[in-house]
Amino acid sequence: MRKVKIYITLKEGVLDPQGKAVQNSLHSLEYKNVGEVRVGKYMEVMMEDTKDIETQVDKMCDQLLANPVIENYSYTIEEVV
Amino acid sequence: MRKVKIYITLKEGVLDPQGKAVQNSLHSLEYKNVGEVRVGKYMEVMMEDTKDIETQVDKMCDQLLANPVIENYSYTIEEVV
């Protein structure tokens, strides 16, 4: 088995109202040294080993997990025993 | 400035209906080798440097960013020029 850790972030230049809300909340809580906040998604996907697992993960991200118009993704693949 | 990358995941044993939905969708798309999927959050927070930045990030996570009852968090802190 492999554990694929996928990180999905908004592309630079795409507005992030959720991040802005988090930033404002942190300021209200007196964390004044906080600057920009960007909120993304994180997924852990267990997969049976296959050849071309990276190609498969790319396809999964493009088709379903990320929106390639506004989001970037990256991932790491770990061996799990 | 520091860029703090925060990863928030559901604790083990906590049901993840969103992850289950993603898993089912991946199966519908013929990715049959996909097992359990867990969905979490990922945040990038820009912060001005301060002493005890780790203590501050811990407090921010406990107070606002994560729900410590059902979620775990981890983070990395990077220097940004």
Backbone of each chain as nested JSON, in Angstrom:
{
  "chains": [
    {"id": "A", "residues": [
      {"number": 1, "name": "MET", "atoms": {"N": [0.845, -1.202, 0.0], "CA": [0.0, 0.0, 0.0], "C": [0.878, 1.249, 0.0]}},
      {"number": 2, "name": "ARG", "atoms": {"N": [0.337, 2.272, -0.603], "CA": [0.998, 3.571, -0.572], "C": [0.052, 4.573, 0.057]}},
      {"number": 3, "name": "LYS", "atoms": {"N": [0.639, 5.508, 0.801], "CA": [-0.16, 6.633, 1.291], "C": [0.241, 7.857, 0.48]}},
      {"number": 4, "name": "VAL", "atoms": {"N": [-0.732, 8.402, -0.249], "CA": [-0.477, 9.584, -1.066], "C": [-1.018, 10.804, -0.312]}},
      {"number": 5, "name": "LYS", "atoms": {"N": [-0.14, 11.743, -0.047], "CA": [-0.545, 12.976, 0.639], "C": [-0.647, 14.083, -0.395]}},
      {"number": 6, "name": "ILE", "atoms": {"N": [-1.841, 14.617, -0.56], "CA": [-2.094, 15.593, -1.622], "C": [-2.385, 16.955, -0.997]}},
      {"number": 7, "name": "TYR", "atoms": {"N": [-1.693, 17.967, -1.501], "CA": [-1.869, 19.343, -1.014], "C": [-2.445, 20.164, -2.141]}},
      {"number": 8, "name": "ILE", "atoms": {"N": [-3.591, 20.781, -1.91], "CA": [-4.251, 21.57, -2.946], "C": [-4.313, 23.018, -2.475]}},
      {"number": 9, "name": "THR", "atoms": {"N": [-3.795, 23.908, -3.277], "CA": [-3.776, 25.327, -2.91], "C": [-4.372, 26.149, -4.039]}},
      {"number": 10, "name": "LEU", "atoms": {"N": [-4.913, 27.3, -3.688], "CA": [-5.386, 28.229, -4.706], "C": [-4.196, 28.812, -5.445]}},
      {"number": 11, "name": "LYS", "atoms": {"N": [-4.346, 29.016, -6.735], "CA": [-3.287, 29.652, -7.504], "C": [-3.08, 31.077, -7.031]}},
      {"number": 12, "name": "GLU", "atoms": {"N": [-1.867, 31.546, -7.219], "CA": [-1.566, 32.917, -6.871], "C": [-2.487, 33.84, -7.667]}},
      {"number": 13, "name": "GLY", "atoms": {"N": [-2.993, 34.891, -7.04], "CA": [-3.853, 35.826, -7.744], "C": [-5.325, 35.5, -7.607]}},
      {"number": 14, "name": "VAL", "atoms": {"N": [-5.63, 34.262, -7.199], "CA": [-7.037, 33.912, -6.986], "C": [-7.445, 34.384, -5.587]}},
      {"number": 15, "name": "LEU", "atoms": {"N": [-8.509, 35.122, -5.508], "CA": [-8.964, 35.631, -4.213], "C": [-9.336, 34.482, -3.282]}},
      {"number": 16, "name": "ASP", "atoms": {"N": [-9.054, 34.661, -2.005], "CA": [-9.335, 33.613, -1.026], "C": [-10.122, 34.21, 0.14]}},
      {"number": 17, "name": "PRO", "atoms": {"N": [-11.446, 34.336, -0.024], "CA": [-12.252, 34.948, 1.036], "C": [-12.194, 34.171, 2.348]}},
      {"number": 18, "name": "GLN", "atoms": {"N": [-12.09, 32.85, 2.239], "CA": [-12.015, 32.043, 3.468], "C": [-10.733, 32.374, 4.236]}},
      {"number": 19, "name": "GLY", "atoms": {"N": [-9.637, 32.484, 3.493], "CA": [-8.372, 32.855, 4.126], "C": [-8.449, 34.233, 4.756]}},
      {"number": 20, "name": "LYS", "atoms": {"N": [-9.117, 35.149, 4.054], "CA": [-9.269, 36.506, 4.574], "C": [-10.079, 36.487, 5.875]}},
      {"number": 21, "name": "ALA", "atoms": {"N": [-11.113, 35.66, 5.926], "CA": [-11.929, 35.553, 7.139], "C": [-11.097, 35.009, 8.296]}},
      {"number": 22, "name": "VAL", "atoms": {"N": [-10.273, 34.002, 8.002], "CA": [-9.41, 33.448, 9.047], "C": [-8.436, 34.515, 9.535]}},
      {"number": 23, "name": "GLN", "atoms": {"N": [-7.878, 35.262, 8.601], "CA": [-6.936, 36.323, 8.967], "C": [-7.613, 37.346, 9.893]}},
      {"number": 24, "name": "ASN", "atoms": {"N": [-8.836, 37.77, 9.524], "CA": [-9.551, 38.729, 10.36], "C": [-9.831, 38.161, 11.751]}},
      {"number": 25, "name": "SER", "atoms": {"N": [-10.197, 36.887, 11.797], "CA": [-10.468, 36.277, 13.1], "C": [-9.207, 36.238, 13.955]}},
      {"number": 26, "name": "LEU", "atoms": {"N": [-8.07, 35.93, 13.324], "CA": [-6.812, 35.897, 14.083], "C": [-6.479, 37.291, 14.605]}},
      {"number": 27, "name": "HIS", "atoms": {"N": [-6.746, 38.299, 13.789], "CA": [-6.507, 39.672, 14.254], "C": [-7.412, 40.0, 15.44]}},
      {"number": 28, "name": "SER", "atoms": {"N": [-8.683, 39.583, 15.37], "CA": [-9.594, 39.834, 16.498], "C": [-9.102, 39.162, 17.765]}},
      {"number": 29, "name": "LEU", "atoms": {"N": [-8.398, 38.041, 17.596], "CA": [-7.877, 37.33, 18.767], "C": [-6.523, 37.895, 19.206]}},
      {"number": 30, "name": "GLU", "atoms": {"N": [-6.169, 39.055, 18.666], "CA": [-4.951, 39.77, 19.067], "C": [-3.662, 39.14, 18.55]}},
      {"number": 31, "name": "TYR", "atoms": {"N": [-3.767, 38.335, 17.506], "CA": [-2.544, 37.883, 16.836], "C": [-2.238, 38.884, 15.725]}},
      {"number": 32, "name": "LYS", "atoms": {"N": [-1.66, 40.007, 16.122], "CA": [-1.512, 41.131, 15.202], "C": [-0.386, 40.923, 14.194]}},
      {"number": 33, "name": "ASN", "atoms": {"N": [0.488, 39.976, 14.442], "CA": [1.612, 39.769, 13.529], "C": [1.289, 38.819, 12.384]}},
      {"number": 34, "name": "VAL", "atoms": {"N": [0.001, 38.459, 12.265], "CA": [-0.402, 37.545, 11.199], "C": [-0.673, 38.336, 9.919]}},
      {"number": 35, "name": "GLY", "atoms": {"N": [-0.093, 37.886, 8.822], "CA": [-0.325, 38.505, 7.529], "C": [-1.3, 37.667, 6.713]}},
      {"number": 36, "name": "GLU", "atoms": {"N": [-1.01, 37.525, 5.437], "CA": [-1.947, 36.829, 4.556], "C": [-2.135, 35.367, 4.97]}},
      {"number": 37, "name": "VAL", "atoms": {"N": [-3.376, 34.916, 4.86], "CA": [-3.694, 33.513, 5.123], "C": [-4.309, 32.933, 3.856]}},
      {"number": 38, "name": "ARG", "atoms": {"N": [-3.832, 31.787, 3.442], "CA": [-4.422, 31.084, 2.296], "C": [-4.877, 29.712, 2.784]}},
      {"number": 39, "name": "VAL", "atoms": {"N": [-6.104, 29.363, 2.459], "CA": [-6.646, 28.085, 2.909], "C": [-6.699, 27.111, 1.738]}},
      {"number": 40, "name": "GLY", "atoms": {"N": [-6.216, 25.927, 1.954], "CA": [-6.249, 24.904, 0.919], "C": [-6.801, 23.608, 1.468]}},
      {"number": 41, "name": "LYS", "atoms": {"N": [-6.609, 22.555, 0.713], "CA": [-7.1, 21.257, 1.145], "C": [-5.933, 20.287, 1.263]}},
      {"number": 42, "name": "TYR", "atoms": {"N": [-6.133, 19.316, 2.108], "CA": [-5.123, 18.29, 2.307], "C": [-5.838, 16.945, 2.304]}},
      {"number": 43, "name": "MET", "atoms": {"N": [-5.337, 15.999, 1.54], "CA": [-5.978, 14.687, 1.504], "C": [-4.95, 13.584, 1.654]}},
      {"number": 44, "name": "GLU", "atoms": {"N": [-5.35, 12.557, 2.36], "CA": [-4.533, 11.346, 2.432], "C": [-5.298, 10.231, 1.733]}},
      {"number": 45, "name": "VAL", "atoms": {"N": [-4.693, 9.672, 0.708], "CA": [-5.356, 8.636, -0.077], "C": [-4.523, 7.366, -0.002]}},
      {"number": 46, "name": "MET", "atoms": {"N": [-5.131, 6.296, 0.504], "CA": [-4.448, 5.008, 0.516], "C": [-4.65, 4.349, -0.852]}},
      {"number": 47, "name": "MET", "atoms": {"N": [-3.573, 3.858, -1.433], "CA": [-3.698, 3.229, -2.749], "C": [-2.893, 1.94, -2.798]}},
      {"number": 48, "name": "GLU", "atoms": {"N": [-3.485, 0.953, -3.464], "CA": [-2.701, -0.242, -3.74], "C": [-1.643, 0.105, -4.77]}},
      {"number": 49, "name": "ASP", "atoms": {"N": [-0.503, -0.524, -4.607], "CA": [0.619, -0.219, -5.478], "C": [0.288, -0.571, -6.923]}},
      {"number": 50, "name": "THR", "atoms": {"N": [0.752, 0.262, -7.823], "CA": [0.527, 0.009, -9.23], "C": [1.671, 0.662, -9.971]}},
      {"number": 51, "name": "LYS", "atoms": {"N": [1.927, 0.218, -11.168], "CA": [2.948, 0.923, -11.923], "C": [2.365, 2.264, -12.384]}},
      {"number": 52, "name": "ASP", "atoms": {"N": [3.205, 3.217, -12.562], "CA": [2.74, 4.55, -12.956], "C": [1.794, 5.172, -11.955]}},
      {"number": 53, "name": "ILE", "atoms": {"N": [2.095, 4.988, -10.67], "CA": [1.191, 5.541, -9.659], "C": [1.159, 7.065, -9.753]}},
      {"number": 54, "name": "GLU", "atoms": {"N": [2.288, 7.673, -10.135], "CA": [2.301, 9.143, -10.221], "C": [1.386, 9.636, -11.339]}},
      {"number": 55, "name": "THR", "atoms": {"N": [1.413, 8.931, -12.471], "CA": [0.502, 9.296, -13.555], "C": [-0.94, 9.199, -13.093]}},
      {"number": 56, "name": "GLN", "atoms": {"N": [-1.229, 8.134, -12.334], "CA": [-2.601, 7.959, -11.857], "C": [-3.007, 9.088, -10.912]}},
      {"number": 57, "name": "VAL", "atoms": {"N": [-2.108, 9.447, -9.992], "CA": [-2.449, 10.506, -9.038], "C": [-2.655, 11.825, -9.781]}},
      {"number": 58, "name": "ASP", "atoms": {"N": [-1.814, 12.098, -10.778], "CA": [-2.009, 13.315, -11.58], "C": [-3.401, 13.325, -12.21]}},
      {"number": 59, "name": "LYS", "atoms": {"N": [-3.799, 12.187, -12.77], "CA": [-5.115, 12.128, -13.416], "C": [-6.236, 12.313, -12.404]}},
      {"number": 60, "name": "MET", "atoms": {"N": [-6.096, 11.687, -11.243], "CA": [-7.116, 11.83, -10.2], "C": [-7.262, 13.288, -9.776]}},
      {"number": 61, "name": "CYS", "atoms": {"N": [-6.121, 13.969, -9.638], "CA": [-6.179, 15.379, -9.224], "C": [-6.828, 16.226, -10.306]}},
      {"number": 62, "name": "ASP", "atoms": {"N": [-6.438, 15.995, -11.558], "CA": [-6.98, 16.814, -12.644], "C": [-8.47, 16.571, -12.847]}},
      {"number": 63, "name": "GLN", "atoms": {"N": [-8.879, 15.315, -12.672], "CA": [-10.271, 14.964, -12.956], "C": [-11.22, 15.291, -11.82]}},
      {"number": 64, "name": "LEU", "atoms": {"N": [-10.758, 15.104, -10.588], "CA": [-11.717, 15.168, -9.481], "C": [-11.253, 16.006, -8.299]}},
      {"number": 65, "name": "LEU", "atoms": {"N": [-10.017, 15.807, -7.877], "CA": [-9.655, 16.328, -6.55], "C": [-9.365, 17.817, -6.557]}},
      {"number": 66, "name": "ALA", "atoms": {"N": [-8.774, 18.303, -7.629], "CA": [-8.457, 19.729, -7.697], "C": [-9.182, 20.341, -8.888]}},
      {"number": 67, "name": "ASN", "atoms": {"N": [-9.35, 21.643, -8.846], "CA": [-9.893, 22.373, -9.994], "C": [-8.715, 23.066, -10.678]}},
      {"number": 68, "name": "PRO", "atoms": {"N": [-8.235, 22.491, -11.783], "CA": [-6.989, 23.003, -12.377], "C": [-7.089, 24.443, -12.869]}},
      {"number": 69, "name": "VAL", "atoms": {"N": [-8.303, 24.974, -12.975], "CA": [-8.438, 26.363, -13.406], "C": [-7.94, 27.322, -12.318]}},
      {"number": 70, "name": "ILE", "atoms": {"N": [-8.268, 27.01, -11.081], "CA": [-7.914, 27.946, -10.008], "C": [-6.997, 27.346, -8.946]}},
      {"number": 71, "name": "GLU", "atoms": {"N": [-6.706, 26.043, -9.046], "CA": [-5.94, 25.414, -7.967], "C": [-4.683, 24.722, -8.5]}},
      {"number": 72, "name": "ASN", "atoms": {"N": [-3.652, 24.745, -7.688], "CA": [-2.463, 23.931, -7.914], "C": [-2.497, 22.754, -6.956]}},
      {"number": 73, "name": "TYR", "atoms": {"N": [-1.813, 21.697, -7.328], "CA": [-1.692, 20.603, -6.369], "C": [-0.267, 20.065, -6.378]}},
      {"number": 74, "name": "SER", "atoms": {"N": [0.086, 19.463, -5.266], "CA": [1.34, 18.737, -5.197], "C": [1.093, 17.53, -4.305]}},
      {"number": 75, "name": "TYR", "atoms": {"N": [1.972, 16.566, -4.356], "CA": [1.742, 15.382, -3.524], "C": [3.049, 14.678, -3.216]}},
      {"number": 76, "name": "THR", "atoms": {"N": [2.997, 13.885, -2.168], "CA": [4.109, 13.003, -1.847], "C": [3.536, 11.596, -1.716]}},
      {"number": 77, "name": "ILE", "atoms": {"N": [4.348, 10.617, -2.054], "CA": [3.892, 9.221, -1.99], "C": [4.782, 8.476, -1.005]}},
      {"number": 78, "name": "GLU", "atoms": {"N": [4.157, 7.861, -0.004], "CA": [4.914, 7.126, 1.0], "C": [4.576, 5.644, 0.917]}},
      {"number": 79, "name": "GLU", "atoms": {"N": [5.587, 4.845, 1.178], "CA": [5.38, 3.398, 1.292], "C": [4.772, 3.121, 2.671]}},
      {"number": 80, "name": "VAL", "atoms": {"N": [3.733, 2.33, 2.713], "CA": [3.147, 1.934, 3.997], "C": [3.175, 0.427, 4.079]}},
      {"number": 81, "name": "VAL", "atoms": {"N": [3.587, -0.089, 5.216], "CA": [3.682, -1.55, 5.346], "C": [2.369, -2.126, 5.865]}}
    ]},
    {"id": "B", "residues": [
      {"number": 1, "name": "MET", "atoms": {"N": [9.8, 37.729, 7.692], "CA": [8.513, 37.023, 7.621], "C": [8.744, 35.505, 7.657]}},
      {"number": 2, "name": "ARG", "atoms": {"N": [7.768, 34.835, 8.186], "CA": [7.775, 33.376, 8.185], "C": [6.509, 32.893, 7.494]}},
      {"number": 3, "name": "LYS", "atoms": {"N": [6.671, 31.804, 6.763], "CA": [5.487, 31.14, 6.21], "C": [5.242, 29.881, 7.026]}},
      {"number": 4, "name": "VAL", "atoms": {"N": [4.08, 29.836, 7.683], "CA": [3.728, 28.68, 8.501], "C": [2.749, 27.825, 7.7]}},
      {"number": 5, "name": "LYS", "atoms": {"N": [3.135, 26.581, 7.477], "CA": [2.258, 25.653, 6.752], "C": [1.611, 24.727, 7.767]}},
      {"number": 6, "name": "ILE", "atoms": {"N": [0.298, 24.788, 7.849], "CA": [-0.435, 24.05, 8.877], "C": [-1.267, 22.954, 8.219]}},
      {"number": 7, "name": "TYR", "atoms": {"N": [-1.137, 21.751, 8.748], "CA": [-1.876, 20.593, 8.232], "C": [-2.832, 20.134, 9.315]}},
      {"number": 8, "name": "ILE", "atoms": {"N": [-4.108, 20.097, 8.995], "CA": [-5.114, 19.698, 9.977], "C": [-5.794, 18.434, 9.481]}},
      {"number": 9, "name": "THR", "atoms": {"N": [-5.781, 17.413, 10.308], "CA": [-6.372, 16.134, 9.912], "C": [-7.345, 15.676, 10.983]}},
      {"number": 10, "name": "LEU", "atoms": {"N": [-8.315, 14.887, 10.581], "CA": [-9.219, 14.281, 11.555], "C": [-8.456, 13.236, 12.355]}},
      {"number": 11, "name": "LYS", "atoms": {"N": [-8.777, 13.154, 13.646], "CA": [-8.157, 12.117, 14.465], "C": [-8.589, 10.736, 13.972]}},
      {"number": 12, "name": "GLU", "atoms": {"N": [-7.724, 9.773, 14.246], "CA": [-8.053, 8.402, 13.893], "C": [-9.326, 7.993, 14.632]}},
      {"number": 13, "name": "GLY", "atoms": {"N": [-10.193, 7.293, 13.96], "CA": [-11.433, 6.855, 14.603], "C": [-12.589, 7.805, 14.372]}},
      {"number": 14, "name": "VAL", "atoms": {"N": [-12.295, 9.036, 13.955], "CA": [-13.374, 9.974, 13.66], "C": [-13.854, 9.721, 12.229]}},
      {"number": 15, "name": "LEU", "atoms": {"N": [-15.14, 9.527, 12.067], "CA": [-15.694, 9.251, 10.745], "C": [-15.465, 10.434, 9.809]}},
      {"number": 16, "name": "ASP", "atoms": {"N": [-15.214, 10.141, 8.552], "CA": [-14.931, 11.194, 7.567], "C": [-15.836, 11.005, 6.351]}},
      {"number": 17, "name": "PRO", "atoms": {"N": [-17.085, 11.473, 6.431], "CA": [-18.019, 11.275, 5.313], "C": [-17.539, 11.932, 4.026]}},
      {"number": 18, "name": "GLN", "atoms": {"N": [-16.852, 13.079, 4.144], "CA": [-16.342, 13.741, 2.939], "C": [-15.299, 12.853, 2.258]}},
      {"number": 19, "name": "GLY", "atoms": {"N": [-14.417, 12.265, 3.061], "CA": [-13.411, 11.354, 2.509], "C": [-14.068, 10.148, 1.854]}},
      {"number": 20, "name": "LYS", "atoms": {"N": [-15.117, 9.65, 2.504], "CA": [-15.829, 8.486, 1.957], "C": [-16.454, 8.839, 0.607]}},
      {"number": 21, "name": "ALA", "atoms": {"N": [-17.002, 10.048, 0.512], "CA": [-17.607, 10.489, -0.752], "C": [-16.553, 10.592, -1.849]}},
      {"number": 22, "name": "VAL", "atoms": {"N": [-15.394, 11.128, -1.492], "CA": [-14.304, 11.224, -2.479], "C": [-13.882, 9.825, -2.924]}},
      {"number": 23, "name": "GLN", "atoms": {"N": [-13.781, 8.923, -1.957], "CA": [-13.398, 7.544, -2.281], "C": [-14.399, 6.917, -3.249]}},
      {"number": 24, "name": "ASN", "atoms": {"N": [-15.69, 7.093, -2.975], "CA": [-16.718, 6.541, -3.865], "C": [-16.63, 7.151, -5.262]}},
      {"number": 25, "name": "SER", "atoms": {"N": [-16.378, 8.454, -5.314], "CA": [-16.267, 9.104, -6.621], "C": [-15.066, 8.56, -7.394]}},
      {"number": 26, "name": "LEU", "atoms": {"N": [-13.955, 8.35, -6.687], "CA": [-12.773, 7.801, -7.365], "C": [-13.065, 6.393, -7.885]}},
      {"number": 27, "name": "HIS", "atoms": {"N": [-13.814, 5.613, -7.079], "CA": [-14.178, 4.271, -7.555], "C": [-15.057, 4.369, -8.805]}},
      {"number": 28, "name": "SER", "atoms": {"N": [-15.991, 5.315, -8.81], "CA": [-16.863, 5.489, -9.992], "C": [-16.05, 5.846, -11.223]}},
      {"number": 29, "name": "LEU", "atoms": {"N": [-14.93, 6.522, -11.007], "CA": [-14.073, 6.902, -12.135], "C": [-13.092, 5.786, -12.494]}},
      {"number": 30, "name": "GLU", "atoms": {"N": [-13.338, 4.597, -11.949], "CA": [-12.544, 3.405, -12.276], "C": [-11.143, 3.397, -11.665]}},
      {"number": 31, "name": "TYR", "atoms": {"N": [-10.945, 4.191, -10.629], "CA": [-9.685, 4.051, -9.877], "C": [-9.925, 3.036, -8.765]}},
      {"number": 32, "name": "LYS", "atoms": {"N": [-9.877, 1.754, -9.147], "CA": [-10.32, 0.71, -8.227], "C": [-9.286, 0.397, -7.143]}},
      {"number": 33, "name": "ASN", "atoms": {"N": [-8.065, 0.871, -7.333], "CA": [-7.03, 0.547, -6.345], "C": [-6.97, 1.563, -5.208]}},
      {"number": 34, "name": "VAL", "atoms": {"N": [-7.962, 2.466, -5.172], "CA": [-7.975, 3.479, -4.116], "C": [-8.651, 2.915, -2.873]}},
      {"number": 35, "name": "GLY", "atoms": {"N": [-7.983, 3.077, -1.736], "CA": [-8.546, 2.652, -0.456], "C": [-9.091, 3.855, 0.295]}},
      {"number": 36, "name": "GLU", "atoms": {"N": [-8.858, 3.849, 1.602], "CA": [-9.433, 4.901, 2.436], "C": [-8.929, 6.29, 2.023]}},
      {"number": 37, "name": "VAL", "atoms": {"N": [-9.827, 7.256, 2.049], "CA": [-9.472, 8.655, 1.792], "C": [-9.845, 9.47, 3.03]}},
      {"number": 38, "name": "ARG", "atoms": {"N": [-8.918, 10.295, 3.486], "CA": [-9.204, 11.201, 4.604], "C": [-8.969, 12.618, 4.113]}},
      {"number": 39, "name": "VAL", "atoms": {"N": [-9.929, 13.477, 4.346], "CA": [-9.812, 14.856, 3.886], "C": [-9.498, 15.758, 5.072]}},
      {"number": 40, "name": "GLY", "atoms": {"N": [-8.525, 16.607, 4.899], "CA": [-8.162, 17.554, 5.953], "C": [-8.036, 18.949, 5.385]}},
      {"number": 41, "name": "LYS", "atoms": {"N": [-7.447, 19.829, 6.165], "CA": [-7.256, 21.197, 5.72], "C": [-5.778, 21.533, 5.695]}},
      {"number": 42, "name": "TYR", "atoms": {"N": [-5.463, 22.488, 4.854], "CA": [-4.086, 22.947, 4.736], "C": [-4.13, 24.465, 4.705]}},
      {"number": 43, "name": "MET", "atoms": {"N": [-3.311, 25.091, 5.51], "CA": [-3.293, 26.557, 5.52], "C": [-1.873, 27.071, 5.452]}},
      {"number": 44, "name": "GLU", "atoms": {"N": [-1.718, 28.165, 4.737], "CA": [-0.45, 28.883, 4.735], "C": [-0.674, 30.235, 5.404]}},
      {"number": 45, "name": "VAL", "atoms": {"N": [0.041, 30.484, 6.474], "CA": [-0.126, 31.721, 7.228], "C": [1.2, 32.48, 7.223]}},
      {"number": 46, "name": "MET", "atoms": {"N": [1.163, 33.69, 6.7], "CA": [2.346, 34.545, 6.755], "C": [2.382, 35.229, 8.117]}},
      {"number": 47, "name": "MET", "atoms": {"N": [3.522, 35.187, 8.775], "CA": [3.616, 35.827, 10.089], "C": [4.897, 36.624, 10.207]}},
      {"number": 48, "name": "GLU", "atoms": {"N": [4.78, 37.772, 10.847], "CA": [6.0, 38.492, 11.186], "C": [6.72, 37.721, 12.271]}},
      {"number": 49, "name": "ASP", "atoms": {"N": [8.019, 37.774, 12.183], "CA": [8.832, 37.012, 13.121], "C": [8.603, 37.497, 14.546]}},
      {"number": 50, "name": "THR", "atoms": {"N": [8.589, 36.572, 15.462], "CA": [8.416, 36.918, 16.86], "C": [9.101, 35.829, 17.665]}},
      {"number": 51, "name": "LYS", "atoms": {"N": [9.446, 36.124, 18.88], "CA": [9.986, 35.04, 19.699], "C": [8.829, 34.136, 20.09]}},
      {"number": 52, "name": "ASP", "atoms": {"N": [9.149, 32.894, 20.323], "CA": [8.115, 31.909, 20.66], "C": [7.068, 31.768, 19.576]}},
      {"number": 53, "name": "ILE", "atoms": {"N": [7.488, 31.783, 18.322], "CA": [6.508, 31.674, 17.25], "C": [5.785, 30.327, 17.313]}},
      {"number": 54, "name": "GLU", "atoms": {"N": [6.495, 29.285, 17.754], "CA": [5.85, 27.971, 17.825], "C": [4.742, 27.95, 18.88]}},
      {"number": 55, "name": "THR", "atoms": {"N": [5.007, 28.587, 20.007], "CA": [3.971, 28.681, 21.042], "C": [2.757, 29.412, 20.502]}},
      {"number": 56, "name": "GLN", "atoms": {"N": [3.013, 30.475, 19.741], "CA": [1.894, 31.241, 19.187], "C": [1.086, 30.397, 18.193]}},
      {"number": 57, "name": "VAL", "atoms": {"N": [1.794, 29.673, 17.326], "CA": [1.069, 28.853, 16.344], "C": [0.254, 27.776, 17.056]}},
      {"number": 58, "name": "ASP", "atoms": {"N": [0.827, 27.178, 18.097], "CA": [0.062, 26.186, 18.869], "C": [-1.228, 26.805, 19.405]}},
      {"number": 59, "name": "LYS", "atoms": {"N": [-1.114, 28.005, 19.963], "CA": [-2.301, 28.655, 20.525], "C": [-3.33, 28.973, 19.434]}},
      {"number": 60, "name": "MET", "atoms": {"N": [-2.846, 29.477, 18.299], "CA": [-3.758, 29.789, 17.192], "C": [-4.514, 28.546, 16.742]}},
      {"number": 61, "name": "CYS", "atoms": {"N": [-3.803, 27.429, 16.653], "CA": [-4.449, 26.187, 16.216], "C": [-5.479, 25.733, 17.243]}},
      {"number": 62, "name": "ASP", "atoms": {"N": [-5.108, 25.779, 18.512], "CA": [-6.015, 25.302, 19.549], "C": [-7.245, 26.195, 19.667]}},
      {"number": 63, "name": "GLN", "atoms": {"N": [-7.047, 27.504, 19.487], "CA": [-8.144, 28.445, 19.701], "C": [-9.071, 28.541, 18.508]}},
      {"number": 64, "name": "LEU", "atoms": {"N": [-8.491, 28.499, 17.293], "CA": [-9.303, 28.86, 16.13], "C": [-9.196, 27.885, 14.964]}},
      {"number": 65, "name": "LEU", "atoms": {"N": [-7.97, 27.503, 14.633], "CA": [-7.797, 26.858, 13.324], "C": [-8.218, 25.395, 13.32]}},
      {"number": 66, "name": "ALA", "atoms": {"N": [-7.976, 24.706, 14.428], "CA": [-8.341, 23.288, 14.489], "C": [-9.332, 23.083, 15.627]}},
      {"number": 67, "name": "ASN", "atoms": {"N": [-10.074, 22.012, 15.539], "CA": [-10.948, 21.613, 16.641], "C": [-10.243, 20.485, 17.382]}},
      {"number": 68, "name": "PRO", "atoms": {"N": [-9.644, 20.784, 18.534], "CA": [-8.793, 19.78, 19.183], "C": [-9.551, 18.539, 19.655]}},
      {"number": 69, "name": "VAL", "atoms": {"N": [-10.876, 18.617, 19.675], "CA": [-11.651, 17.439, 20.082], "C": [-11.568, 16.353, 19.011]}},
      {"number": 70, "name": "ILE", "atoms": {"N": [-11.626, 16.749, 17.761], "CA": [-11.675, 15.73, 16.706], "C": [-10.525, 15.846, 15.704]}},
      {"number": 71, "name": "GLU", "atoms": {"N": [-9.691, 16.874, 15.839], "CA": [-8.654, 17.078, 14.832], "C": [-7.26, 17.143, 15.442]}},
      {"number": 72, "name": "ASN", "atoms": {"N": [-6.319, 16.654, 14.701], "CA": [-4.902, 16.856, 15.009], "C": [-4.337, 17.901, 14.063]}},
      {"number": 73, "name": "TYR", "atoms": {"N": [-3.27, 18.539, 14.485], "CA": [-2.613, 19.447, 13.565], "C": [-1.103, 19.296, 13.66]}},
      {"number": 74, "name": "SER", "atoms": {"N": [-0.441, 19.671, 12.591], "CA": [1.012, 19.758, 12.604], "C": [1.366, 20.936, 11.721]}},
      {"number": 75, "name": "TYR", "atoms": {"N": [2.598, 21.403, 11.837], "CA": [2.968, 22.545, 11.013], "C": [4.469, 22.573, 10.792]}},
      {"number": 76, "name": "THR", "atoms": {"N": [4.844, 23.3, 9.76], "CA": [6.25, 23.592, 9.525], "C": [6.37, 25.105, 9.38]}},
      {"number": 77, "name": "ILE", "atoms": {"N": [7.52, 25.626, 9.769], "CA": [7.751, 27.063, 9.697], "C": [8.942, 27.306, 8.789]}},
      {"number": 78, "name": "GLU", "atoms": {"N": [8.704, 28.127, 7.763], "CA": [9.772, 28.43, 6.811], "C": [10.139, 29.907, 6.877]}},
      {"number": 79, "name": "GLU", "atoms": {"N": [11.409, 30.156, 6.688], "CA": [11.879, 31.534, 6.582], "C": [11.529, 32.041, 5.183]}},
      {"number": 80, "name": "VAL", "atoms": {"N": [10.973, 33.242, 5.081], "CA": [10.687, 33.826, 3.774], "C": [11.4, 35.175, 3.703]}},
      {"number": 81, "name": "VAL", "atoms": {"N": [12.064, 35.409, 2.601], "CA": [12.805, 36.675, 2.495], "C": [11.907, 37.76, 1.905]}}
    ]}
  ]
}
